[in-house]
Amino acid sequence: MNNYVKFGILIALILGALAWLAVGGIADTKTYYKTIAELNQLGEQGKEKRLRVGGDIAANSIVREGKNVEFTLAQDKLRLKVVYSGIDPLPDTFKDGAQALADGKLASDGVFYATKIQAKCASKYEGKPPVVQGNPAVRTS
């Protein structure tokens, strides 16, 4: 067999393997952001996928038990119990009333088991206060 043909087959195999790994990696890390209402509407289909659910952390719902953290996400009148057992430490902004995203899977018992948590404090993302005209050091309240 010609050396060019052997080299071409080797290159094709390497490129094929890299493409297969890339497509598989994208499928594994793909998540969908859902509200609690949307998660409830998914029914059994929601229990098959890795999902990302967002909401506000309900007041006095954070319970730490060893390496697991249980809390409740709230949206309007809907509630979702979440159990976090990831290896990453929880963010500093993870507290009552903060907005949070939980990345994981919904179990058949209705509990969302998260492996990643993202949280933000609404006060840190407020708009910049307006500046008094002519004096940038003075701000209006």
C-alpha positions in Angstrom: 0.0 0.0 0.0 1.2 3.5 -0.8 2.6 5.6 2.1 0.2 8.4 1.2 -2.8 6.1 1.5 -1.6 4.8 4.9 -1.0 8.3 6.2 -4.4 9.5 4.9 -6.2 6.6 6.7 -4.3 7.4 9.9 -5.2 11.1 9.7 -8.9 10.2 9.0 -9.0 7.9 12.0 -7.5 10.6 14.3 -9.9 13.2 13.0 -12.9 10.8 13.4 -11.9 10.0 17.0 -11.6 13.7 17.9 -15.0 14.5 16.3 -16.6 11.6 18.2 -15.1 12.8 21.5 -16.2 16.4 20.9 -19.8 15.4 20.0 -20.0 13.1 23.1 -18.6 15.8 25.3 -21.1 18.4 24.1 -24.0 16.0 24.7 -22.9 15.2 28.2 -22.4 18.8 29.3 -25.5 20.2 27.6 -28.1 21.5 30.2 -31.3 23.3 29.9 -32.4 26.1 32.2 -35.9 25.5 33.4 -38.2 27.2 35.9 -39.9 25.0 38.5 -43.2 25.2 36.6 -41.5 24.0 33.4 -39.9 21.2 35.3 -43.2 20.1 36.7 -44.7 20.1 33.2 -42.0 17.8 31.9 -43.3 14.9 34.0 -41.4 11.6 33.5 -39.4 13.1 30.6 -37.8 15.6 33.1 -36.4 12.6 35.1 -34.3 11.3 32.2 -32.2 14.4 31.5 -29.6 16.5 33.3 -31.3 19.9 33.8 -30.6 23.2 35.3 -33.4 24.7 37.5 -33.5 28.2 38.8 -35.3 30.0 41.6 -35.0 31.9 44.9 -33.7 30.1 48.0 -36.6 29.9 50.4 -36.1 31.5 53.8 -34.8 29.2 56.5 -34.6 26.3 54.2 -30.8 25.7 54.1 -29.9 22.6 56.1 -26.3 21.3 56.1 -25.8 17.6 56.8 -22.2 16.5 56.5 -21.2 17.1 52.9 -24.8 17.4 51.7 -26.8 20.6 51.7 -30.6 20.6 51.4 -32.6 23.7 50.5 -35.8 24.7 48.8 -36.0 26.7 45.6 -39.1 28.9 45.3 -40.8 30.6 42.4 -44.1 32.3 43.0 -46.0 29.6 45.1 -44.1 26.6 43.7 -41.4 24.9 45.8 -38.7 22.4 44.8 -36.6 20.5 47.4 -32.9 20.4 46.3 -30.1 18.2 47.7 -26.6 19.3 46.8 -23.8 16.8 47.1 -21.2 18.2 44.8 -17.5 18.5 45.5 -17.2 22.3 44.9 -17.8 24.6 47.9 -21.0 26.6 47.8 -20.6 30.2 46.6 -20.5 33.0 49.2 -23.7 34.4 47.8 -25.6 31.2 48.6 -28.0 32.4 51.3 -31.7 32.8 52.0 -33.4 34.9 49.4 -30.6 34.7 46.8 -31.2 33.6 43.3 -29.7 30.2 42.5 -29.3 27.7 39.7 -29.1 24.0 40.5 -27.6 21.7 37.9 -28.5 18.0 38.3 -31.4 15.5 37.9 -34.9 15.2 39.2 -35.5 11.9 41.0 -38.7 9.9 41.0 -39.4 11.1 44.6 -39.6 14.7 43.4 -36.3 15.8 44.9 -33.8 17.5 42.7 -30.3 16.1 43.2 -27.8 18.8 42.2 -24.0 18.4 41.5 -23.4 22.1 40.8 -24.8 25.2 42.4 -24.6 28.8 41.2 -25.9 31.7 43.3 -26.1 35.4 43.0 -27.1 38.2 45.4 -29.6 40.5 43.7 -28.1 43.6 45.5 -24.7 43.1 43.8 -26.3 43.4 40.3 -28.2 46.6 40.8 -27.8 49.4 38.3 -25.3 52.2 39.0 -26.9 55.1 40.8 -27.3 58.3 38.7 -24.7 61.0 39.0 -25.6 64.6 39.9 -25.1 66.7 36.9 -21.8 68.4 36.8 -20.3 66.6 39.9 -19.4 62.9 39.4 -18.5 62.6 43.1 -22.0 63.3 44.3 -24.7 60.7 43.7 -28.4 60.9 44.3 -30.1 58.4 46.5 
